[in-house]
Amino acid sequence: MNLSGGSLRVAVVAPSLAILGGQSVQADRLLQLWRDDPAVDAWLVPHNPLPPRPLRWMTRIKYLRTLITEAVYVPLLVKELRHADVVHVFSASYTSFLLAPLPAVLISRALRKPVVLNYHSGEAPDHLARSTVARRILRGVNRNAVPSVFLRDVFARFGIDAAVVPNLVALDGLRYRPRVPLRPRLLSTRNMEPLYNVECTLRAFQAVQAQCSEASLTLVGSGSELPRLKALASSLGLRNVVFAGRVAPAAIADYYASHDIYIQSPTIDNMPLSVLEAYASGLPVVSTDVGGIPAILTHREHGLLAPSDDAAMLAAHVLHLLADADHARTLAEKANSTLEDYAWPLVRQRWLAVYDSIRPGRVPQTAAVQT
């Protein structure tokens, strides 16, 4: 950590890339961009620190892994947060909220450090309805930040204020390319967990392949449902389905470049980076209309939306795109034009405004904090 004099010192408490997901990717991108910025000196305090080498065998055992990680994480917070001017805590929901953000907030309070809690979970409506602890913590931090208007509105229903700071889209390596011709090469990059409902994508693909025998589907991601989904693909008699597994962020651009239509079918979501990455790459998007997705994808303007768990409608949308390639390209062009809202110059100003709004004695920046 560089404790240089003129920079605002920000401890970013977030999962490391050892847990590959939306939060870890966002935190890593943010840290990379702050690295060369004289305004902020930021460093990572990982939710998932490695224990000392002799104890690492414990991380292979489910509940023991949680205990040993917490035993290392809490002292690390005490050590690292004392150097910060602002503590930026990434947060998911449910048990994860109790294990990672909660200790960071409590230790920041003990050290009298201002906290911005950066909540990312599309499960917020249920989480906040169920958890008195979460509502109390969110009301008690110095500032909440969420990546979408959808989450801001969810917070408001519980009397919790939040600033909107969009997720960053890393455009490095992602190159816009019109799909001429538009081939039936489908891509999904959602992890194999229940809320992403990859089963619905497979069932939609079954209907697509029944009409377009040469269609292919690549599924990037892994998770607890992977064995079941592989078995389902086999039982449905699907051909040309590739389970690519986990892919490092630096390699994901190749998958977007080599496919022509992006499809996803979550039942719960917030502001998926996958959709924005598809925009950046020129892929027309077909998705379910859950959570915050309609806030970044207007139906028939930036892509095509179907009701939650509606495999038949998803398939119909894909087949429409294949039949009307001009419409598919128009959707992709309009979607790509929205990406300035998620680029670093604007997001940087939003974060500086959030940080400055809670840093004691700091003269506020001119950038407004959107609420």
C-alpha positions, 0 to 999 in steps of 0.5 A: 500500500502506498501512503502517499501524502496528497491522495485520498486513501481508500481501502477497498474491502471486496472479494479477490479474483480467487472468487471469480464473480461480479464483485471481484471483477468490479473491485479489480477494475476499480483498483486498476483504474485508481492505480494511475490516478493521483486523486486516490490511493486505493488498495484491496482488503480481501474478503477471502484472505489466504490463511498462513500456509500451514493452515491452508488445508482447512480451506478445502473443508466447507465450514472449516473454511469459513471459520479460518477465513474469518479468523484471518479476515478480522485481524486483517481489517483492523490492520489495514483500515486504520490507514484509510481515509475512506473505507469502500466495502463491497457487499452481497446479500444474506450470509455473505453480508454477515461474513464480509461487509458486517465485520468491515463496517463494525471495525470501521466504526471502532476505528472512526473511519467513514464507510461507503457500502457498495451493495451489488445484489439483485436479491436485495428485495428479499434480503432487506425484507428479511434482515433487520441487521442488514437494514440497520447497517445500511441505514447506519453507514455514512453512504450507500452506493448501488450500481443501478436505479433498480437497487436505489429504488429497492433501498428507498422502499425501506427508507434507505438512501443510496447514490447510483454509481454504475458498474464499470465496463472494461472495454479493453479487449472488447471490440465492437463488430457488426455481425455480418452475416449473423450466425446462430452462435449463442453465448451465455456468461452467467455462473451456474447458480440457481438465480441465473436459471441457466436451465431456462437458457438450455431449454430455449436453445432446445427450441432454437436448435429444433428450427436451426439445426446448426445453432451452437451454445457456449456457456461460460461459467461454473457453479453448484448447478454445473453437473445438473445442467450438463446432465440436462443438456444431455437428456434434452438431446442438445448438440453443439453445447460447450460448457467452457467453465470459468474464464479469467476476465482477461480472456472473456473478450475472445468469447464475445468476439467469436459469437453472434448473439448473447442470451441469458435467463436469470430470475434475479439480477441487478445490473449484469456486466455480461449485458454491457460486455455484449453491448461493447462487443456488438452482440444483440442481447436476448434476456429475461426482464428481471430486476435491474435489467430493464433499466439498462436494456429497453425492449426492442431498442437495445435488445429483446426481453422475455418474462422470467423463466419463459424459455419459449419467448427467449427462443422466439426472440433468438429466432426473430434475430436470426430471421431479421439480421438488420434488426439485430444489428440496429439493436446492437448499434443502439445498445453500444451507444449507451456505454458512455454512461458506464465508462471510467470518466463518468464513473470516476467522478461519481466515486470521487463525489461519493468519497468526498461526501463522507470524508471529514474536512474534505472540500466537495468535488464539483461532480454531483452524487446522483441519488 
